[in-house]
Amino acid sequence: MHNRWDGRKVLVTGGAGFVGSHLVDALLKLGSEVTVFDNLSTGFHDFVNSDAKMALGDCRDILALKEVVAGQEFVFHLAAHADVRRNMQTPRAVWKNNVDATLNVLTSMRAARVNNLAFASSGIVYCGKARKRQIPSTQIRFMGRAKLQAST
Ligand SMILES: NC(=O)c1ccc[n+]([C@@H]2O[C@H](COP(=O)([O-])OP(=O)(O)OC[C@H]3O[C@@H](n4cnc5c(N)ncnc54)[C@H](O)[C@@H]3O)[C@@H](O)[C@H]2O)c1
């Protein structure tokens, strides 16, 4: 049965991570040609489905991104520092990775005339209810701001 993903060229940044690797599996099942772009900072090569093309690279490197974005039809941007606790230990690095890197993704897409983007935001932007996990509210606010900034 035909579906909108069948035969589409799709790039997944962060495709070697927890969420991204499942997304890659699902897209491959739907018939997409998937390329994973990941620096393996928290992801694992073994997580990446062998039917996907693996491009080792960093979203902070705009030249590498431009190369991999060219020719794609759709980008799922999941690459980020996702750990709320770690975020406050290295705020500048997290900002670069979650905000500046997202701008690089957008710039590369514009250069390659790729118009379809799905961005992985976070529930923390909208509610910040992480009390059960005992995460201080400053950490929640920082993570939320970085994700919000990246999505605006
Ligand atoms: N896991 C959750 O419950 C959850 C909830 C809401 C939103 N999200 C968002 O979904 C996305 C994926 O989260 P996850 O839980 O799979 O995290 P994860 O750490 O498992 O995956 C992130 C992936 O991005 C890669 N990466 C990080 N920085 C990179 C960079 N500069 N260039 C290239 N690759 C880079 C890592 O190596 C890793 O493979 C994140 O954007 C996260 O904020 C996750």
The ligand as a MOL file (V3000), in Angstrom:
LIG
                    3D

  0  0  0     0  0            999 V3000
M  V30 BEGIN CTAB
M  V30 COUNTS 44 48 0 0 0
M  V30 BEGIN ATOM
M  V30 1 N 13.4490 10.9710 25.3640 0
M  V30 2 C 12.4210 11.7270 25.6910 0
M  V30 3 O 11.5990 11.4070 26.5690 0
M  V30 4 C 12.1860 13.0370 24.9680 0
M  V30 5 C 11.0670 13.7810 25.2910 0
M  V30 6 C 10.8300 14.9760 24.6220 0
M  V30 7 C 11.7100 15.4230 23.6570 0
M  V30 8 N 12.8060 14.6990 23.3630 0 CHG=1
M  V30 9 C 13.7080 15.2220 22.3300 0
M  V30 10 O 13.9000 14.2150 21.3490 0
M  V30 11 C 15.2360 14.2960 20.8520 0
M  V30 12 C 15.9310 12.9670 21.0280 0
M  V30 13 O 15.9830 12.6470 22.4200 0
M  V30 14 P 16.5720 11.2570 22.9260 0
M  V30 15 O 15.9250 10.9660 24.2270 0
M  V30 16 O 16.5010 10.2500 21.8310 0 CHG=-1
M  V30 17 O 18.0840 11.6630 23.2360 0
M  V30 18 P 19.4240 10.9100 22.8320 0
M  V30 19 O 20.5160 11.5640 23.5970 0
M  V30 20 O 19.2510 9.4390 22.9550 0
M  V30 21 O 19.5460 11.2590 21.2720 0
M  V30 22 C 20.1100 12.4570 20.8120 0
M  V30 23 C 20.9840 12.0780 19.6250 0
M  V30 24 O 21.5140 13.2810 19.0620 0
M  V30 25 C 22.9220 13.0940 18.8350 0
M  V30 26 N 23.5130 14.4260 18.8670 0
M  V30 27 C 23.5530 15.2830 19.9330 0
M  V30 28 N 24.1290 16.4280 19.5760 0
M  V30 29 C 24.4510 16.3020 18.2510 0
M  V30 30 C 25.0570 17.1710 17.3120 0
M  V30 31 N 25.5040 18.3880 17.6370 0
M  V30 32 N 25.2160 16.7260 16.0480 0
M  V30 33 C 24.8080 15.5030 15.6810 0
M  V30 34 N 24.2320 14.6340 16.5390 0
M  V30 35 C 24.0550 15.0410 17.8080 0
M  V30 36 C 23.3880 12.1630 19.9230 0
M  V30 37 O 24.5780 11.4850 19.6370 0
M  V30 38 C 22.1900 11.2100 20.0130 0
M  V30 39 O 22.3070 10.1410 19.1080 0
M  V30 40 C 15.9050 15.4500 21.6010 0
M  V30 41 O 15.8110 16.6090 20.8150 0
M  V30 42 C 15.0910 15.5560 22.8600 0
M  V30 43 O 15.1620 16.8560 23.4230 0
M  V30 44 C 13.0590 13.5170 24.0020 0
M  V30 END ATOM
M  V30 BEGIN BOND
M  V30 1 1 1 2
M  V30 2 2 2 3
M  V30 3 1 2 4
M  V30 4 1 4 5
M  V30 5 2 4 44
M  V30 6 2 5 6
M  V30 7 1 6 7
M  V30 8 2 7 8
M  V30 9 1 8 9
M  V30 10 1 8 44
M  V30 11 1 9 10
M  V30 12 1 9 42
M  V30 13 1 10 11
M  V30 14 1 11 12
M  V30 15 1 11 40
M  V30 16 1 12 13
M  V30 17 1 13 14
M  V30 18 2 14 15
M  V30 19 1 14 16
M  V30 20 1 14 17
M  V30 21 1 17 18
M  V30 22 2 18 19
M  V30 23 1 18 20
M  V30 24 1 18 21
M  V30 25 1 21 22
M  V30 26 1 22 23
M  V30 27 1 23 24
M  V30 28 1 23 38
M  V30 29 1 24 25
M  V30 30 1 25 26
M  V30 31 1 25 36
M  V30 32 1 26 27
M  V30 33 1 26 35
M  V30 34 2 27 28
M  V30 35 1 28 29
M  V30 36 1 29 30
M  V30 37 2 29 35
M  V30 38 1 30 31
M  V30 39 2 30 32
M  V30 40 1 32 33
M  V30 41 2 33 34
M  V30 42 1 34 35
M  V30 43 1 36 37
M  V30 44 1 36 38
M  V30 45 1 38 39
M  V30 46 1 40 41
M  V30 47 1 40 42
M  V30 48 1 42 43
M  V30 END BOND
M  V30 END CTAB
M  END
